[in-house]
């Protein structure tokens, strides 16, 4: 019973914690894999390292967007699509929504342009459920920066303001399953599981 689930939201919103709990729960009854973006395969992880390397300060916005799409193309063709064809549940931290926000909105490349290069990258593969975590007015990235950050996390405050605006726009679009991430971990987890189990019941 294949199902592709993507977890999206700003840094520090709880994606990793909740996706790990969802994976652990679903694995009790279903064959699942959990992966992340950028990354997930050897080649994709190498591209991830290059994108997030703090030394690559001269990387242009278009280069960044294309590298994310390239990592995603490898990830989909090598790991995600084969797993889905085998009837597995795929749980992924981040997917195209992150590119729409970080490169489309925050970098100013435009949602349409970023969507187009990612459509080419992934073909017909798309999440069945995209959870979009809403952190309300919490500036969650600041918590992560206290521990040090990668090239994108260390961008100036203006960049992160545009990231928040991008997420707010997509939350209001009605295209995704929005989850109130300001709730307790158990409440967020249960909200997600309710949606997933309802979807599995319909398959």
N, C-alpha and C positions, 0 to 999 in steps of 0.2 A: 504494500500500500504506500505508494510514493507520495511525498508531501515536501514542498520546499518552503522553509520558514526563514525569514530574514528579520533580524533585530537591528533597528536603526535608532539613532539619537546622538546627542552631543557627548563629548568625552565626559566621563564621570557620572553618567546617568544610570548606570546599573546594568547595562547590556550583558556584560560578562557574567555577573552573578546570576541573573535570571536565566540566561541561555544555558548556563551550566546546570541549573536546577531543572529546567525543562528537558534537557538532554538526559539527565539521570532518571527522570520520571518516565519519559517515553521509552527509554531503553529497556525498561522492565517488560514491555509487551511488544515492542517493535524493533526492527533493525534500523539503527540510526547512525549517522555520522555528524560530527560537529566540526565546523571549520570557521575561518575568519577571512576578512578582507582588509587591506590587501594581504595576500598570502594564500595559504592552503595547499600549495604544491611547492616543490623545490624551486622551480623557476619563478613562481609568483612571490615566494618569500624573498628571493634575491632582489626582485624588483621593489618589494616593500622596503628592504633595507636601504636601497638607493634613494627612494622617494623621501624617506623619513630621516636620512642622514643630515645631521645639523651642519655638516660641512658644505652641503650643496645649496648654499644661499643664493646662487645665481640662477637656479632653475626657473625657467619661465612658467607662467600659468598654463600655457598650451602644452608644454612638455609634461608638466605635472599631470594634467588631465589625460593625456595620451598614455602615460605610463600606468596610471590607475586602470585605464581601459585595457591596456595590454596584459596587466596582471590578472584582470578579471576574465579576459578571453581564455588565457591558459587555465585558470582555475575552473571555469565552466566546462571547457572541453575535456580536460584531463580528470577532473574529480566530480563536479556537481552533476553534470548530465549523465555520465555513466552510472552514478549512484541512483539517480532517479529512475533510470531505465531498468535497474535491478530491483525496483520497488522499495527502495530505502527512504527513510525520512532524513532530509538534509536540514541541519540547523546552522545558520551562518550569521556571524556577527558582521554587520554592514554588508551592503550591496549597492545597487545603483543610486539609491536615495542619498547616500553619503557624497557621491560625486556631484549630484545635482546641487547639494547644499554647499560643499566646500569649494568646488571648482565653478559650478554654475552661478551661485549667488555670491559667495565670499570673494572669489577671484574675479567675478564680473564677466565670466565667459558666456553667461546666458544659459538658462535651463534647456532651451531647444537644442543648442549646439552640443552640449554635454550629453543630452539624451540620445542624439543621433550617433555619436561615436560609440556610445555604449550599446545601442541597438545593434550596431555592426559587430561589436565585440562578443555579445552573448547570443545572437541569433534569436531563436524562439524561446529560450529559457528565461523564465520569470518566476519570482516567488509566488506561491499560492497565498501566503499570508505575509504581509509586511507589518510588523509591529513598530510603531513610531512612538518612542518614549518622550513624553512631554514633561519637562522639568520645571514648567511654569517660569517663575522669575529667578530661580536659583542659578547662580553663575558657577556651574559645576566644574568648568575647566580650571578655575582658579585653585580648586583643591588639588588637582593633579599637578599643576605647575609648581606647587610647593615641594613636590617630590622630584622635580626636574621634568623636562618634556622633550618630545621629538621636534623636528623642524616645523611642523604645522602647529603644534601646541605652543611653541615659543613665539608665534607670530604676535604682533602688537594687538592691543585691546580692540582697535577698530575692526580688525579681521574677525575676531571672535564675536563682536557685536553683529557683524553681517551674517556670521554663521547662525546666531540665534534668530535673526530676522528670517533667514532662509528656512530654518526648521519651523518657525511660526507660520510662514506662508504655506508650507506643505501640510502642516497640521490642520490648517483651516481649509485646505483644498478638498477634504473629504475622500481622498483617494486611498488612504491608508487606515489601518486599525490603530487608533490612538490610545495609548495607555498612560494613565496618570502615574508618572514615576515618582511623585512626591509621597505616595503611599508607602506603607511598610513593605519590606521584601516579600513577605508571605502574601500580602494583598496583591502586589504586582504579579507575582508568580501565579496566583490563583486566577487572576484576570486573564492572563495569557493562556493558561491551561484550559479555561472554559471555552475560549475561542477555538483552540486547537482541537479539543475533543469534539466540539460541535461540528467542525469541518470534517474530521475523520468519520463521524457518524454518517455524514452525507455521502461518503465515498463508497 
